[in-house]
């Protein structure tokens, strides 16, 4: 996320039963081609296809995500350049150019990561690089990434409407948790590295 965005629950140590390949399953579409991403080939294909609905309205999706997050955590306005809109009506906030641009940028980054979901190395590299960047952003704390989980799911469900099925809900929950977990880990590692360098100096 090209941002100072922010969340909480981590990917469970044991992935949901729905993601485990049945013992009698032999079709290619239901195989896990990389254990680091608990989605079958078919689920990855469906995710990439479904995300096109978000791409068509990426700015609105980003705005709704940030407005939801900032409603739940108004103290986070201070992390953004559009902090001056904190006390304005929601309608005015939604039309703020800086918030709109920032929200769109974050959603586009998530979309970029999702587009690489079938290539785990590239997928995780994108997330790690972005997580490291956040370590250099002042008061930002690694665990703050998790504050974006529920607002992200809220926004995606709002934009997709009937296309947001129970199956897609399970897939999006898995994906956003993977994204946030890897970014948090990268940010935390980079923060520790920076602190150690200061101590050595």
Buried (B, 14 or more C-beta within 10 A) or exposed (E): BEBBBBBBEBBEEEBEEEBEEEEEEEEEEEEBEBEEBBBBBEBBBBBBEBBEBBEEBBBBBBBBBBBBBBEBBEEBBEBBEBEEBBEEEEEEBBEBEEBBBBBBBBBBBBBBBBBBBBBBEBBBBBBBEBBBBBBEEEEBBBBBBBBBBBBBBBBBBBBBEEEBEEEBBBBBBBBBBBBBBBBBBBBBBBBEEEEEEEEEE
